[in-house]
């Protein structure tokens, strides 16, 4: 009986009820505030990732204001001084500097090689360099076929031009005297002479065709007035015009590499 009374007494003992406080715990509120502040901080860092000076100044001012630092007012605008650009020139200084070096190099090679004094070296104000040869050095009077005596001169000129990063335009010129024993005029003669020189360079494998062009001006571009025989001899010439090459390796449309456009 005594044991039964003890078991009944044990069964009657119950755990006290827990008293639950209404609302979230205090630690959860503090933790939520901390997470929110961290999220806001990283969002600010992300917004300043591109490091734009205007946005950076505004964001830093906002942060200072949030922490109670009002000593410096937040700048409303960020002005960048504008420096006027130099005037645009048709010919860049780099090209002019390079053409000056090329001019000195050609000048020294003309002096060292066996090239006639009739070859004149000229440098223009832009990046153009001209090798001027009298017609009597390259052709017989009234003809457009390159004289065999001119082969060494043309080969030496090709050796000078070949390593240069410049393109070549061969220009034929005449005086205003009518061509005798020919049905064509001075303009046709100047074109034939320019093409004849270009053909010699190509067939002798001295220069690639895609670096050259040929043109004739006849008597339309004299360097001196055709008033006497001396001036006429100066105007009868072939100009090898060299200019900075930006299109080496680009063949004219419709022309295959190594093929004469004739």
C-alpha positions as protocol buffer text, in pm:
chain_id: "A"
residue {
  index: 1
  type: UNK
  ca { x: 0 y: 0 z: 0 }
}
residue {
  index: 2
  type: UNK
  ca { x: 283 y: 229 z: 83 }
}
residue {
  index: 3
  type: UNK
  ca { x: 436 y: 183 z: -262 }
}
residue {
  index: 4
  type: UNK
  ca { x: 106 y: 265 z: -431 }
}
residue {
  index: 5
  type: UNK
  ca { x: 78 y: 588 z: -236 }
}
residue {
  index: 6
  type: UNK
  ca { x: 430 y: 695 z: -348 }
}
residue {
  index: 7
  type: UNK
  ca { x: 351 y: 629 z: -717 }
}
residue {
  index: 8
  type: UNK
  ca { x: 37 y: 837 z: -692 }
}
residue {
  index: 9
  type: UNK
  ca { x: 230 y: 1119 z: -534 }
}
residue {
  index: 10
  type: UNK
  ca { x: 486 y: 1108 z: -815 }
}
residue {
  index: 11
  type: UNK
  ca { x: 222 y: 1118 z: -1084 }
}
residue {
  index: 12
  type: UNK
  ca { x: 59 y: 1424 z: -932 }
}
residue {
  index: 13
  type: UNK
  ca { x: 385 y: 1634 z: -966 }
}
residue {
  index: 14
  type: UNK
  ca { x: 375 y: 1838 z: -1290 }
}
residue {
  index: 15
  type: UNK
  ca { x: 634 y: 2070 z: -1457 }
}
residue {
  index: 16
  type: UNK
  ca { x: 568 y: 2437 z: -1411 }
}
residue {
  index: 17
  type: UNK
  ca { x: 437 y: 2619 z: -1718 }
}
residue {
  index: 18
  type: UNK
  ca { x: 688 y: 2840 z: -1903 }
}
residue {
  index: 19
  type: UNK
  ca { x: 605 y: 3205 z: -1921 }
}
residue {
  index: 20
  type: UNK
  ca { x: 654 y: 3326 z: -2286 }
}
residue {
  index: 21
  type: UNK
  ca { x: 727 y: 3693 z: -2334 }
}
residue {
  index: 22
  type: UNK
  ca { x: 534 y: 3850 z: -2621 }
}
residue {
  index: 23
  type: UNK
  ca { x: 739 y: 3971 z: -2925 }
}
residue {
  index: 24
  type: UNK
  ca { x: 1081 y: 3874 z: -3065 }
}
residue {
  index: 25
  type: UNK
  ca { x: 1377 y: 3817 z: -2835 }
}
residue {
  index: 26
  type: UNK
  ca { x: 1611 y: 4111 z: -2779 }
}
residue {
  index: 27
  type: UNK
  ca { x: 1910 y: 3937 z: -2940 }
}
residue {
  index: 28
  type: UNK
  ca { x: 1715 y: 3877 z: -3262 }
}
residue {
  index: 29
  type: UNK
  ca { x: 1636 y: 4246 z: -3298 }
}
residue {
  index: 30
  type: UNK
  ca { x: 2003 y: 4340 z: -3256 }
}
residue {
  index: 31
  type: UNK
  ca { x: 2111 y: 4071 z: -3503 }
}
residue {
  index: 32
  type: UNK
  ca { x: 1856 y: 4186 z: -3762 }
}
residue {
  index: 33
  type: UNK
  ca { x: 1980 y: 4546 z: -3731 }
}
residue {
  index: 34
  type: UNK
  ca { x: 2340 y: 4432 z: -3776 }
}
residue {
  index: 35
  type: UNK
  ca { x: 2257 y: 4224 z: -4087 }
}
residue {
  index: 36
  type: UNK
  ca { x: 2062 y: 4515 z: -4236 }
}
residue {
  index: 37
  type: UNK
  ca { x: 2353 y: 4755 z: -4179 }
}
residue {
  index: 38
  type: UNK
  ca { x: 2599 y: 4510 z: -4332 }
}
residue {
  index: 39
  type: UNK
  ca { x: 2373 y: 4464 z: -4634 }
}
residue {
  index: 40
  type: UNK
  ca { x: 2348 y: 4840 z: -4680 }
}
residue {
  index: 41
  type: UNK
  ca { x: 2724 y: 4876 z: -4648 }
}
residue {
  index: 42
  type: UNK
  ca { x: 2796 y: 4615 z: -4914 }
}
residue {
  index: 43
  type: UNK
  ca { x: 2536 y: 4767 z: -5145 }
}
residue {
  index: 44
  type: UNK
  ca { x: 2722 y: 5098 z: -5112 }
}
residue {
  index: 45
  type: UNK
  ca { x: 3052 y: 4924 z: -5191 }
}
residue {
  index: 46
  type: UNK
  ca { x: 2895 y: 4768 z: -5499 }
}
residue {
  index: 47
  type: UNK
  ca { x: 2759 y: 5100 z: -5617 }
}
residue {
  index: 48
  type: UNK
  ca { x: 3109 y: 5253 z: -5591 }
}
residue {
  index: 49
  type: UNK
  ca { x: 3280 y: 4965 z: -5771 }
}
residue {
  index: 50
  type: UNK
  ca { x: 3316 y: 5162 z: -6099 }
}
residue {
  index: 51
  type: UNK
  ca { x: 3501 y: 5438 z: -5907 }
}
residue {
  index: 52
  type: UNK
  ca { x: 3330 y: 5726 z: -6082 }
}
residue {
  index: 53
  type: UNK
  ca { x: 3451 y: 6041 z: -5912 }
}
residue {
  index: 54
  type: UNK
  ca { x: 3109 y: 6208 z: -5899 }
}
residue {
  index: 55
  type: UNK
  ca { x: 2930 y: 5911 z: -5743 }
}
residue {
  index: 56
  type: UNK
  ca { x: 3222 y: 5844 z: -5510 }
}
residue {
  index: 57
  type: UNK
  ca { x: 3210 y: 6200 z: -5375 }
}
residue {
  index: 58
  type: UNK
  ca { x: 2834 y: 6185 z: -5324 }
}
residue {
  index: 59
  type: UNK
  ca { x: 2852 y: 5844 z: -5151 }
}
residue {
  index: 60
  type: UNK
  ca { x: 3135 y: 5948 z: -4920 }
}
residue {
  index: 61
  type: UNK
  ca { x: 2945 y: 6263 z: -4824 }
}
residue {
  index: 62
  type: UNK
  ca { x: 2637 y: 6052 z: -4750 }
}
residue {
  index: 63
  type: UNK
  ca { x: 2838 y: 5818 z: -4527 }
}
residue {
  index: 64
  type: UNK
  ca { x: 2995 y: 6109 z: -4339 }
}
residue {
  index: 65
  type: UNK
  ca { x: 2651 y: 6258 z: -4287 }
}
residue {
  index: 66
  type: UNK
  ca { x: 2516 y: 5924 z: -4157 }
}
residue {
  index: 67
  type: UNK
  ca { x: 2793 y: 5908 z: -3895 }
}
residue {
  index: 68
  type: UNK
  ca { x: 2735 y: 6268 z: -3786 }
}
residue {
  index: 69
  type: UNK
  ca { x: 3029 y: 6435 z: -3960 }
}
residue {
  index: 70
  type: UNK
  ca { x: 2888 y: 6762 z: -4099 }
}
residue {
  index: 71
  type: UNK
  ca { x: 3209 y: 6960 z: -4118 }
}
residue {
  index: 72
  type: UNK
  ca { x: 3225 y: 6945 z: -4496 }
}
residue {
  index: 73
  type: UNK
  ca { x: 2909 y: 6990 z: -4703 }
}
residue {
  index: 74
  type: UNK
  ca { x: 2838 y: 6728 z: -4966 }
}
residue {
  index: 75
  type: UNK
  ca { x: 2933 y: 6857 z: -5310 }
}
residue {
  index: 76
  type: UNK
  ca { x: 2636 y: 6888 z: -5539 }
}
residue {
  index: 77
  type: UNK
  ca { x: 2832 y: 6878 z: -5865 }
}
residue {
  index: 78
  type: UNK
  ca { x: 3179 y: 6773 z: -5969 }
}
residue {
  index: 79
  type: UNK
  ca { x: 3327 y: 6984 z: -6247 }
}
residue {
  index: 80
  type: UNK
  ca { x: 3610 y: 6858 z: -6467 }
}
residue {
  index: 81
  type: UNK
  ca { x: 3827 y: 7122 z: -6635 }
}
residue {
  index: 82
  type: UNK
  ca { x: 3822 y: 7104 z: -7014 }
}
residue {
  index: 83
  type: UNK
  ca { x: 4158 y: 7151 z: -7184 }
}
residue {
  index: 84
  type: UNK
  ca { x: 4134 y: 7267 z: -7546 }
}
residue {
  index: 85
  type: UNK
  ca { x: 4275 y: 7012 z: -7788 }
}
residue {
  index: 86
  type: UNK
  ca { x: 4553 y: 7113 z: -8028 }
}
residue {
  index: 87
  type: UNK
  ca { x: 4452 y: 7189 z: -8385 }
}
residue {
  index: 88
  type: UNK
  ca { x: 4421 y: 6884 z: -8606 }
}
residue {
  index: 89
  type: UNK
  ca { x: 4700 y: 6863 z: -8861 }
}
residue {
  index: 90
  type: UNK
  ca { x: 4677 y: 6670 z: -9186 }
}
residue {
  index: 91
  type: UNK
  ca { x: 5022 y: 6521 z: -9133 }
}
residue {
  index: 92
  type: UNK
  ca { x: 5109 y: 6377 z: -8795 }
}
residue {
  index: 93
  type: UNK
  ca { x: 5446 y: 6455 z: -8628 }
}
residue {
  index: 94
  type: UNK
  ca { x: 5530 y: 6084 z: -8624 }
}
residue {
  index: 95
  type: UNK
  ca { x: 5503 y: 6059 z: -9002 }
}
residue {
  index: 96
  type: UNK
  ca { x: 5708 y: 6376 z: -9054 }
}
residue {
  index: 97
  type: UNK
  ca { x: 5977 y: 6246 z: -8820 }
}
residue {
  index: 98
  type: UNK
  ca { x: 5988 y: 5915 z: -9002 }
}
residue {
  index: 99
  type: UNK
  ca { x: 6008 y: 6082 z: -9344 }
}
residue {
  index: 100
  type: UNK
  ca { x: 6301 y: 6294 z: -9221 }
}
residue {
  index: 101
  type: UNK
  ca { x: 6490 y: 5981 z: -9115 }
}
residue {
  index: 102
  type: UNK
  ca { x: 6411 y: 5816 z: -9449 }
}
residue {
  index: 103
  type: UNK
  ca { x: 6529 y: 6126 z: -9635 }
}
residue {
  index: 104
  type: UNK
  ca { x: 6867 y: 6121 z: -9454 }
}
residue {
  index: 105
  type: UNK
  ca { x: 6902 y: 5749 z: -9517 }
}
residue {
  index: 106
  type: UNK
  ca { x: 6836 y: 5787 z: -9891 }
}
residue {
  index: 107
  type: UNK
  ca { x: 7072 y: 6085 z: -9907 }
}
residue {
  index: 108
  type: UNK
  ca { x: 7358 y: 5885 z: -9758 }
}
residue {
  index: 109
  type: UNK
  ca { x: 7289 y: 5588 z: -9989 }
}
residue {
  index: 110
  type: UNK
  ca { x: 7287 y: 5810 z: -10297 }
}
residue {
  index: 111
  type: UNK
  ca { x: 7631 y: 5937 z: -10202 }
}
residue {
  index: 112
  type: UNK
  ca { x: 7774 y: 5591 z: -10135 }
}
residue {
  index: 113
  type: UNK
  ca { x: 7621 y: 5406 z: -10434 }
}
residue {
  index: 114
  type: UNK
  ca { x: 7716 y: 5451 z: -10798 }
}
residue {
  index: 115
  type: UNK
  ca { x: 7416 y: 5666 z: -10889 }
}
residue {
  index: 116
  type: UNK
  ca { x: 7447 y: 5948 z: -11145 }
}
residue {
  index: 117
  type: UNK
  ca { x: 7435 y: 6308 z: -11035 }
}
residue {
  index: 118
  type: UNK
  ca { x: 7126 y: 6350 z: -11252 }
}
residue {
  index: 119
  type: UNK
  ca { x: 6925 y: 6182 z: -10973 }
}
residue {
  index: 120
  type: UNK
  ca { x: 6790 y: 6459 z: -10749 }
}
residue {
  index: 121
  type: UNK
  ca { x: 6652 y: 6401 z: -10399 }
}
residue {
  index: 122
  type: UNK
  ca { x: 6369 y: 6631 z: -10285 }
}
residue {
  index: 123
  type: UNK
  ca { x: 6173 y: 6642 z: -9958 }
}
residue {
  index: 124
  type: UNK
  ca { x: 5837 y: 6815 z: -9947 }
}
residue {
  index: 125
  type: UNK
  ca { x: 5681 y: 6987 z: -9644 }
}
residue {
  index: 126
  type: UNK
  ca { x: 5456 y: 6688 z: -9585 }
}
residue {
  index: 127
  type: UNK
  ca { x: 5574 y: 6326 z: -9568 }
}
residue {
  index: 128
  type: UNK
  ca { x: 5658 y: 6308 z: -9940 }
}
residue {
  index: 129
  type: UNK
  ca { x: 6005 y: 6230 z: -10073 }
}
residue {
  index: 130
  type: UNK
  ca { x: 6084 y: 6256 z: -10445 }
}
residue {
  index: 131
  type: UNK
  ca { x: 6367 y: 6096 z: -10643 }
}
residue {
  index: 132
  type: UNK
  ca { x: 6381 y: 6295 z: -10968 }
}
residue {
  index: 133
  type: UNK
  ca { x: 6563 y: 6162 z: -11275 }
}
residue {
  index: 134
  type: UNK
  ca { x: 6610 y: 6335 z: -11610 }
}
residue {
  index: 135
  type: UNK
  ca { x: 6458 y: 6160 z: -11906 }
}
residue {
  index: 136
  type: UNK
  ca { x: 6797 y: 6144 z: -12082 }
}
residue {
  index: 137
  type: UNK
  ca { x: 6921 y: 5904 z: -11810 }
}
residue {
  index: 138
  type: UNK
  ca { x: 6637 y: 5655 z: -11867 }
}
residue {
  index: 139
  type: UNK
  ca { x: 6519 y: 5698 z: -12227 }
}
residue {
  index: 140
  type: UNK
  ca { x: 6634 y: 5795 z: -12570 }
}
residue {
  index: 141
  type: UNK
  ca { x: 6478 y: 6105 z: -12718 }
}
residue {
  index: 142
  type: UNK
  ca { x: 6111 y: 6055 z: -12806 }
}
residue {
  index: 143
  type: UNK
  ca { x: 6097 y: 5691 z: -12692 }
}
residue {
  index: 144
  type: UNK
  ca { x: 5930 y: 5514 z: -12401 }
}
residue {
  index: 145
  type: UNK
  ca { x: 6158 y: 5208 z: -12379 }
}
residue {
  index: 146
  type: UNK
  ca { x: 6402 y: 5201 z: -12088 }
}
residue {
  index: 147
  type: UNK
  ca { x: 6761 y: 5223 z: -12215 }
}
residue {
  index: 148
  type: UNK
  ca { x: 6990 y: 4933 z: -12115 }
}
residue {
  index: 149
  type: UNK
  ca { x: 7236 y: 5190 z: -11978 }
}
residue {
  index: 150
  type: UNK
  ca { x: 6969 y: 5287 z: -11720 }
}
residue {
  index: 151
  type: UNK
  ca { x: 6931 y: 4934 z: -11578 }
}
residue {
  index: 152
  type: UNK
  ca { x: 7202 y: 4974 z: -11306 }
}
residue {
  index: 153
  type: UNK
  ca { x: 7055 y: 5307 z: -11197 }
}
residue {
  index: 154
  type: UNK
  ca { x: 6704 y: 5163 z: -11165 }
}
residue {
  index: 155
  type: UNK
  ca { x: 6834 y: 4858 z: -10980 }
}
residue {
  index: 156
  type: UNK
  ca { x: 7017 y: 5080 z: -10731 }
}
residue {
  index: 157
  type: UNK
  ca { x: 6702 y: 5288 z: -10680 }
}
residue {
  index: 158
  type: UNK
  ca { x: 6498 y: 4972 z: -10624 }
}
residue {
  index: 159
  type: UNK
  ca { x: 6749 y: 4853 z: -10363 }
}
residue {
  index: 160
  type: UNK
  ca { x: 6706 y: 5185 z: -10181 }
}
residue {
  index: 161
  type: UNK
  ca { x: 6325 y: 5187 z: -10201 }
}
residue {
  index: 162
  type: UNK
  ca { x: 6260 y: 4817 z: -10124 }
}
residue {
  index: 163
  type: UNK
  ca { x: 6322 y: 4817 z: -9744 }
}
residue {
  index: 164
  type: UNK
  ca { x: 6138 y: 5146 z: -9688 }
}
residue {
  index: 165
  type: UNK
  ca { x: 5784 y: 5137 z: -9540 }
}
residue {
  index: 166
  type: UNK
  ca { x: 5661 y: 5364 z: -9818 }
}
residue {
  index: 167
  type: UNK
  ca { x: 5461 y: 5326 z: -10137 }
}
residue {
  index: 168
  type: UNK
  ca { x: 5594 y: 5437 z: -10474 }
}
residue {
  index: 169
  type: UNK
  ca { x: 5422 y: 5641 z: -10744 }
}
residue {
  index: 170
  type: UNK
  ca { x: 5610 y: 5672 z: -11073 }
}
residue {
  index: 171
  type: UNK
  ca { x: 5524 y: 5998 z: -11252 }
}
residue {
  index: 172
  type: UNK
  ca { x: 5616 y: 6075 z: -11611 }
}
residue {
  index: 173
  type: UNK
  ca { x: 5659 y: 6438 z: -11728 }
}
residue {
  index: 174
  type: UNK
  ca { x: 5749 y: 6606 z: -12057 }
}
residue {
  index: 175
  type: UNK
  ca { x: 5796 y: 6956 z: -12189 }
}
residue {
  index: 176
  type: UNK
  ca { x: 5551 y: 7130 z: -12422 }
}
residue {
  index: 177
  type: UNK
  ca { x: 5736 y: 7046 z: -12742 }
}
residue {
  index: 178
  type: UNK
  ca { x: 5522 y: 6832 z: -12976 }
}
residue {
  index: 179
  type: UNK
  ca { x: 5650 y: 6478 z: -13013 }
}
residue {
  index: 180
  type: UNK
  ca { x: 5795 y: 6420 z: -13358 }
}
residue {
  index: 181
  type: UNK
  ca { x: 5738 y: 6107 z: -13567 }
}
residue {
  index: 182
  type: UNK
  ca { x: 5467 y: 5987 z: -13328 }
}
residue {
  index: 183
  type: UNK
  ca { x: 5092 y: 5987 z: -13360 }
}
residue {
  index: 184
  type: UNK
  ca { x: 5050 y: 6024 z: -12985 }
}
residue {
  index: 185
  type: UNK
  ca { x: 5109 y: 6336 z: -12778 }
}
residue {
  index: 186
  type: UNK
  ca { x: 5320 y: 6429 z: -12478 }
}
residue {
  index: 187
  type: UNK
  ca { x: 5066 y: 6295 z: -12231 }
}
residue {
  index: 188
  type: UNK
  ca { x: 5073 y: 5949 z: -12390 }
}
residue {
  index: 189
  type: UNK
  ca { x: 5453 y: 5956 z: -12392 }
}
residue {
  index: 190
  type: UNK
  ca { x: 5467 y: 6043 z: -12021 }
}
residue {
  index: 191
  type: UNK
  ca { x: 5223 y: 5760 z: -11935 }
}
residue {
  index: 192
  type: UNK
  ca { x: 5418 y: 5509 z: -12146 }
}
residue {
  index: 193
  type: UNK
  ca { x: 5743 y: 5603 z: -11977 }
}
residue {
  index: 194
  type: UNK
  ca { x: 5601 y: 5571 z: -11626 }
}
residue {
  index: 195
  type: UNK
  ca { x: 5448 y: 5232 z: -11705 }
}
residue {
  index: 196
  type: UNK
  ca { x: 5771 y: 5120 z: -11874 }
}
residue {
  index: 197
  type: UNK
  ca { x: 5970 y: 5188 z: -11555 }
}
residue {
  index: 198
  type: UNK
  ca { x: 5711 y: 5010 z: -11340 }
}
residue {
  index: 199
  type: UNK
  ca { x: 5714 y: 4715 z: -11580 }
}
residue {
  index: 200
  type: UNK
  ca { x: 6095 y: 4696 z: -11550 }
}
residue {
  index: 201
  type: UNK
  ca { x: 6072 y: 4684 z: -11169 }
}
residue {
  index: 202
  type: UNK
  ca { x: 5807 y: 4411 z: -11185 }
}
residue {
  index: 203
  type: UNK
  ca { x: 5968 y: 4189 z: -11447 }
}
residue {
  index: 204
  type: UNK
  ca { x: 6307 y: 4210 z: -11277 }
}
residue {
  index: 205
  type: UNK
  ca { x: 6148 y: 4121 z: -10939 }
}
residue {
  index: 206
  type: UNK
  ca { x: 6288 y: 4440 z: -10790 }
}
residue {
  index: 207
  type: UNK
  ca { x: 5965 y: 4572 z: -10631 }
}
residue {
  index: 208
  type: UNK
  ca { x: 5622 y: 4412 z: -10575 }
}
residue {
  index: 209
  type: UNK
  ca { x: 5344 y: 4544 z: -10792 }
}
residue {
  index: 210
  type: UNK
  ca { x: 5112 y: 4620 z: -10500 }
}
residue {
  index: 211
  type: UNK
  ca { x: 5355 y: 4889 z: -10378 }
}
residue {
  index: 212
  type: UNK
  ca { x: 5370 y: 5077 z: -10709 }
}
residue {
  index: 213
  type: UNK
  ca { x: 5151 y: 5292 z: -10930 }
}
residue {
  index: 214
  type: UNK
  ca { x: 5223 y: 5476 z: -11256 }
}
residue {
  index: 215
  type: UNK
  ca { x: 5082 y: 5801 z: -11388 }
}
residue {
  index: 216
  type: UNK
  ca { x: 5165 y: 6050 z: -11662 }
}
residue {
  index: 217
  type: UNK
  ca { x: 5109 y: 6426 z: -11658 }
}
residue {
  index: 218
  type: UNK
  ca { x: 5258 y: 6525 z: -11993 }
}
residue {
  index: 219
  type: UNK
  ca { x: 5350 y: 6894 z: -11994 }
}
residue {
  index: 220
  type: UNK
  ca { x: 5082 y: 6993 z: -11739 }
}
residue {
  index: 221
  type: UNK
  ca { x: 5313 y: 7004 z: -11434 }
}
residue {
  index: 222
  type: UNK
  ca { x: 5637 y: 7181 z: -11527 }
}
residue {
  index: 223
  type: UNK
  ca { x: 5879 y: 7271 z: -11248 }
}
residue {
  index: 224
  type: UNK
  ca { x: 6011 y: 7570 z: -11447 }
}
residue {
  index: 225
  type: UNK
  ca { x: 5862 y: 7762 z: -11743 }
}
residue {
  index: 226
  type: UNK
  ca { x: 5931 y: 7607 z: -12083 }
}
residue {
  index: 227
  type: UNK
  ca { x: 6104 y: 7922 z: -12209 }
}
residue {
  index: 228
  type: UNK
  ca { x: 6441 y: 7776 z: -12313 }
}
residue {
  index: 229
  type: UNK
  ca { x: 6612 y: 7444 z: -12377 }
}
residue {
  index: 230
  type: UNK
  ca { x: 6766 y: 7430 z: -12030 }
}
residue {
  index: 231
  type: UNK
  ca { x: 6427 y: 7462 z: -11860 }
}
residue {
  index: 232
  type: UNK
  ca { x: 6271 y: 7213 z: -12101 }
}
residue {
  index: 233
  type: UNK
  ca { x: 6538 y: 6958 z: -12009 }
}
residue {
  index: 234
  type: UNK
  ca { x: 6444 y: 7001 z: -11641 }
}
residue {
  index: 235
  type: UNK
  ca { x: 6077 y: 6945 z: -11715 }
}
residue {
  index: 236
  type: UNK
  ca { x: 6146 y: 6622 z: -11908 }
}
residue {
  index: 237
  type: UNK
  ca { x: 6176 y: 6390 z: -11611 }
}
residue {
  index: 238
  type: UNK
  ca { x: 6052 y: 6086 z: -11420 }
}
residue {
  index: 239
  type: UNK
  ca { x: 5962 y: 6141 z: -11053 }
}
residue {
  index: 240
  type: UNK
  ca { x: 5972 y: 5853 z: -10805 }
}
residue {
  index: 241
  type: UNK
  ca { x: 5733 y: 5980 z: -10538 }
}
residue {
  index: 242
  type: UNK
  ca { x: 5760 y: 5805 z: -10201 }
}
residue {
  index: 243
  type: UNK
  ca { x: 5492 y: 5844 z: -9936 }
}
residue {
  index: 244
  type: UNK
  ca { x: 5422 y: 5673 z: -9605 }
}
residue {
  index: 245
  type: UNK
  ca { x: 5276 y: 5334 z: -9680 }
}
residue {
  index: 246
  type: UNK
  ca { x: 4953 y: 5240 z: -9497 }
}
residue {
  index: 247
  type: UNK
  ca { x: 4814 y: 4996 z: -9752 }
}
residue {
  index: 248
  type: UNK
  ca { x: 5101 y: 4757 z: -9832 }
}
residue {
  index: 249
  type: UNK
  ca { x: 4968 y: 4414 z: -9924 }
}
residue {
  index: 250
  type: UNK
  ca { x: 4628 y: 4539 z: -10042 }
}
residue {
  index: 251
  type: UNK
  ca { x: 4586 y: 4474 z: -10413 }
}
residue {
  index: 252
  type: UNK
  ca { x: 4348 y: 4682 z: -10624 }
}
residue {
  index: 253
  type: UNK
  ca { x: 4003 y: 4532 z: -10663 }
}
residue {
  index: 254
  type: UNK
  ca { x: 3989 y: 4305 z: -10960 }
}
residue {
  index: 255
  type: UNK
  ca { x: 4371 y: 4275 z: -10991 }
}
residue {
  index: 256
  type: UNK
  ca { x: 4553 y: 3965 z: -10874 }
}
residue {
  index: 257
  type: UNK
  ca { x: 4882 y: 3993 z: -10688 }
}
residue {
  index: 258
  type: UNK
  ca { x: 5175 y: 3997 z: -10930 }
}
residue {
  index: 259
  type: UNK
  ca { x: 4963 y: 4093 z: -11230 }
}
residue {
  index: 260
  type: UNK
  ca { x: 5004 y: 4416 z: -11425 }
}
residue {
  index: 261
  type: UNK
  ca { x: 4683 y: 4625 z: -11433 }
}
residue {
  index: 262
  type: UNK
  ca { x: 4711 y: 4682 z: -11809 }
}
